[in-house]
Amino acid sequence: MPPTSPPPTIVLVHGAFTDASSWAAVISLLHAAGSTVRAPANPLRGLTQDAAYIKSVVHDIDVPVVLVGHGYGGAVITHAATDADNVVALCYVAAFGLDAGECVLDITSRFPPMPVADATFTTDLPAQLPGGPDSEFCISEERFPQVYAADLPPHVKNVMSVAQRPIAQSALTSRSGPPAWASKPSWYAIATADRMLNPTAQRFMAQRMAATEYLLDGSHAVVLSQPDAVVTMIRDAAGRGNGRGDELRHPF
């Protein structure tokens, strides 16, 4: 019999306005299932820079990898995994799966605006910071709970609103390269109650990449509000992307 491939490492890439702690519940469930997990900090400074960093993380892993992106993190994994031979599957959670030459704002402008559109504000970064002058986006603390995380307990979304990480404007306007989803199997969890990324846009991207779709009735913070469903999708991808059939498809 041919040698069995080692189980893939799951690499979780967070999106804008949050940090790697947003994966806490997902990580706990994956650990309970025996998976090896990495959750690097996404710099949120620009698509090219962010993708290069995630690519370096993946490059240092000597087993198969399932890359998972949430929100803007989807754009990052799409750009980072194109020629990463050890990436066996891509998972998108209410995420941007860009095509070649697209930017995040191309997708958001193609569909009816969401409540986040009038809930963000910009601040200017000092010119002496690395990368030169730029602006970055935040969500107002008053609007964050309902726009980003309406289905989380008040104390959780209130903490997230004051701890949010801003994203550089250039990250939203940078053009993506050839998409990794064109050559790698993909899965997509559509958050049907999302007020950040239009669910219609999510379905459009999922169908464009011929992804295996999961419908989750949740907000953009679905990685925290429905971690069990997100993990079911990830384990499906880990099993089938690694050539192990459907053995990992059972839910928690």
C-alpha positions as CSV (number, residue, x, y, z in Angstrom):
1,M,0.0,0.0,0.0
2,P,1.2,3.6,-0.6
3,P,2.4,5.5,2.4
4,T,-0.2,7.5,4.2
5,S,0.1,11.3,4.1
6,P,0.5,13.0,7.5
7,P,-2.6,14.8,8.8
8,P,-2.6,18.4,7.6
9,T,-1.8,21.4,9.8
10,I,-4.6,23.9,9.9
11,V,-3.4,27.5,9.4
12,L,-6.1,30.1,10.4
13,V,-5.8,33.6,9.0
14,H,-8.0,36.3,10.6
15,G,-9.5,39.3,8.8
16,A,-9.7,43.0,9.3
17,F,-10.8,44.7,12.6
18,T,-9.8,41.7,14.7
19,D,-6.9,39.5,15.6
20,A,-6.0,35.8,15.9
21,S,-8.0,35.5,19.2
22,S,-11.1,35.5,17.0
23,W,-10.2,31.9,16.2
24,A,-10.2,30.8,19.9
25,A,-13.3,28.6,19.9
26,V,-12.3,27.1,16.5
27,I,-8.8,26.3,17.8
28,S,-10.2,24.6,20.9
29,L,-12.4,22.4,18.9
30,L,-9.7,21.5,16.4
31,H,-7.3,20.7,19.3
32,A,-9.9,18.5,20.8
33,A,-10.1,16.6,17.5
34,G,-6.4,16.1,17.5
35,S,-5.5,18.7,14.8
36,T,-2.3,20.7,14.7
37,V,-3.2,24.4,14.4
38,R,-1.3,27.6,13.6
39,A,-3.0,31.0,13.9
40,P,-0.5,33.7,12.9
41,A,-1.2,37.4,13.2
42,N,-2.3,38.9,9.9
43,P,-0.4,42.2,9.7
44,L,-3.3,44.0,7.9
45,R,-0.8,46.4,6.2
46,G,-1.3,45.5,2.5
47,L,-2.2,42.5,0.4
48,T,1.3,41.8,-0.9
49,Q,3.0,42.2,2.5
50,D,0.3,40.2,4.3
51,A,0.3,37.4,1.8
52,A,4.1,37.2,1.8
53,Y,4.1,36.8,5.6
54,I,1.5,34.0,5.6
55,K,3.3,32.3,2.7
56,S,6.5,32.3,4.9
57,V,4.5,30.7,7.7
58,V,3.2,28.0,5.4
59,H,6.7,27.5,3.8
60,D,8.1,26.5,7.3
61,I,5.5,23.8,7.8
62,D,6.8,20.4,6.4
63,V,3.4,18.6,6.2
64,P,0.2,19.3,4.2
65,V,-1.6,22.5,5.1
66,V,-5.2,23.6,5.0
67,L,-5.4,27.4,4.8
68,V,-8.4,29.0,6.3
69,G,-9.3,32.7,5.8
70,H,-11.9,34.9,7.5
71,G,-13.1,38.1,5.8
72,Y,-10.0,39.9,4.4
73,G,-8.0,36.9,5.4
74,G,-9.6,35.1,2.4
75,A,-7.9,37.6,0.1
76,V,-4.6,36.9,1.8
77,I,-4.8,33.1,1.5
78,T,-5.9,33.4,-2.2
79,H,-2.8,35.5,-2.9
80,A,-0.4,33.5,-0.7
81,A,-1.2,29.9,-1.7
82,T,-0.9,30.1,-5.5
83,D,2.5,28.3,-5.7
84,A,2.5,26.8,-2.2
85,D,2.8,23.1,-3.0
86,N,2.0,21.9,0.5
87,V,-1.4,23.7,0.6
88,V,-3.9,20.9,-0.1
89,A,-7.2,22.9,0.5
90,L,-8.5,26.4,1.0
91,C,-11.4,27.3,3.4
92,Y,-13.2,30.7,3.2
93,V,-15.3,31.9,6.1
94,A,-17.4,34.9,5.0
95,A,-14.2,35.8,3.1
96,F,-12.9,37.5,0.0
97,G,-11.9,35.0,-2.7
98,L,-10.5,37.5,-5.2
99,D,-9.7,36.8,-8.9
100,A,-6.6,37.9,-10.7
101,G,-6.5,41.7,-10.9
102,E,-9.3,42.3,-8.3
103,C,-9.1,44.1,-5.1
104,V,-11.4,44.0,-2.0
105,L,-13.2,47.2,-3.0
106,D,-14.0,45.8,-6.4
107,I,-16.1,43.1,-4.7
108,T,-17.8,45.4,-2.2
109,S,-18.7,47.9,-4.8
110,R,-20.3,45.3,-7.1
111,F,-23.1,44.5,-4.7
112,P,-25.6,46.6,-2.6
113,P,-23.8,48.3,0.3
114,M,-23.8,46.8,3.7
115,P,-24.3,48.6,7.1
116,V,-20.5,48.7,7.5
117,A,-20.2,51.2,4.7
118,D,-21.4,54.1,6.9
119,A,-19.9,52.7,10.1
120,T,-16.2,53.0,9.3
121,F,-13.9,56.0,9.6
122,T,-10.3,56.6,8.6
123,T,-7.3,57.9,10.3
124,D,-4.0,59.0,8.7
125,L,-0.8,57.2,9.5
126,P,2.4,59.2,10.0
127,A,4.6,59.4,6.9
128,Q,7.6,58.1,8.9
129,L,6.0,54.7,9.6
130,P,7.2,51.7,7.6
131,G,5.4,51.7,4.3
132,G,5.1,55.4,4.1
133,P,1.9,57.5,4.5
134,D,-1.4,55.7,4.3
135,S,-4.8,55.7,5.9
136,E,-6.4,53.0,7.9
137,F,-10.0,52.0,8.5
138,C,-11.7,51.3,11.8
139,I,-15.4,50.6,12.7
140,S,-16.9,53.1,15.2
141,E,-17.2,51.5,18.7
142,E,-20.9,52.3,18.8
143,R,-21.7,50.5,15.6
144,F,-19.2,47.6,15.8
145,P,-21.4,45.3,17.9
146,Q,-24.3,45.2,15.5
147,V,-22.4,45.6,12.3
148,Y,-19.7,43.0,13.0
149,A,-20.9,40.7,15.7
150,A,-24.7,40.9,16.2
151,D,-25.0,37.3,17.3
152,L,-22.4,37.4,20.1
153,P,-23.1,38.2,23.8
154,P,-22.9,41.9,24.6
155,H,-19.8,41.6,26.8
156,V,-17.9,39.8,24.0
157,K,-18.8,42.2,21.1
158,N,-18.2,45.2,23.3
159,V,-14.7,44.0,24.1
160,M,-14.1,43.2,20.4
161,S,-15.2,46.8,19.5
162,V,-12.5,48.4,21.6
163,A,-9.8,45.9,20.8
164,Q,-10.3,45.9,17.1
165,R,-7.3,46.2,14.8
166,P,-7.5,48.7,12.0
167,I,-6.7,47.8,8.4
168,A,-4.5,49.9,6.0
169,Q,-6.4,51.4,3.1
170,S,-3.9,49.9,0.7
171,A,-4.9,46.4,1.8
172,L,-8.3,47.1,0.3
173,T,-7.1,48.5,-2.9
174,S,-4.2,46.2,-3.7
175,R,-4.7,43.9,-6.7
176,S,-4.6,40.2,-6.3
177,G,-2.4,37.9,-8.4
178,P,-3.5,34.5,-9.9
179,P,-6.0,33.0,-7.5
180,A,-5.0,29.8,-5.6
181,W,-8.6,28.6,-5.7
182,A,-8.1,28.1,-9.5
183,S,-5.8,25.1,-8.8
184,K,-6.7,24.0,-5.3
185,P,-10.0,22.5,-3.9
186,S,-11.9,25.1,-2.0
187,W,-14.7,25.3,0.7
188,Y,-16.8,28.3,1.5
189,A,-18.9,29.1,4.6
190,I,-21.5,31.7,3.7
191,A,-22.6,33.8,6.7
192,T,-26.2,34.6,5.7
193,A,-26.7,37.3,8.3
194,D,-23.5,39.1,7.6
195,R,-23.6,42.9,7.7
196,M,-20.0,43.4,6.7
197,L,-19.6,41.4,3.4
198,N,-22.9,41.0,1.5
199,P,-24.0,37.3,1.6
200,T,-24.8,37.6,-2.1
201,A,-21.2,38.5,-2.8
202,Q,-20.1,35.6,-0.7
203,R,-22.3,33.2,-2.8
204,F,-20.9,34.8,-6.0
205,M,-17.3,34.1,-4.9
206,A,-18.1,30.6,-3.7
207,Q,-19.7,29.7,-7.0
208,R,-17.0,31.3,-9.0
209,M,-14.4,29.1,-7.4
210,A,-16.6,26.0,-7.5
211,A,-16.3,25.7,-3.7
212,T,-18.1,23.2,-1.5
213,E,-20.6,25.5,0.2
214,Y,-21.8,25.6,3.8
215,L,-24.6,28.0,4.7
216,L,-24.4,29.4,8.3
217,D,-27.0,31.6,9.8
218,G,-24.6,34.0,11.5
219,S,-23.0,37.4,11.5
220,H,-19.5,38.2,10.2
221,A,-18.2,36.9,13.5
222,V,-19.5,33.4,12.7
223,V,-16.1,32.0,13.6
224,L,-17.0,32.9,17.2
225,S,-20.7,32.4,17.2
226,Q,-20.8,29.1,15.3
227,P,-17.3,27.5,15.7
228,D,-18.6,24.0,15.6
229,A,-20.0,24.5,12.1
230,V,-16.9,26.2,10.9
231,V,-14.8,23.3,12.2
232,T,-17.0,20.8,10.5
233,M,-16.2,22.5,7.2
234,I,-12.5,22.7,8.0
235,R,-12.4,19.0,8.8
236,D,-14.2,18.1,5.7
237,A,-11.6,20.1,3.7
238,A,-8.8,18.4,5.7
239,G,-10.1,15.0,5.0
240,R,-10.9,15.4,1.3
241,G,-8.1,17.8,0.4
242,N,-5.6,15.3,1.9
243,G,-7.0,12.4,-0.1
244,R,-8.5,10.7,2.9
245,G,-12.1,10.5,1.6
246,D,-15.0,11.5,3.8
247,E,-13.7,10.0,7.0
248,L,-13.5,13.3,8.8
249,R,-16.8,14.7,7.8
250,H,-18.8,13.8,10.9
251,P,-19.9,16.8,12.9
252,F,-19.0,17.5,16.5
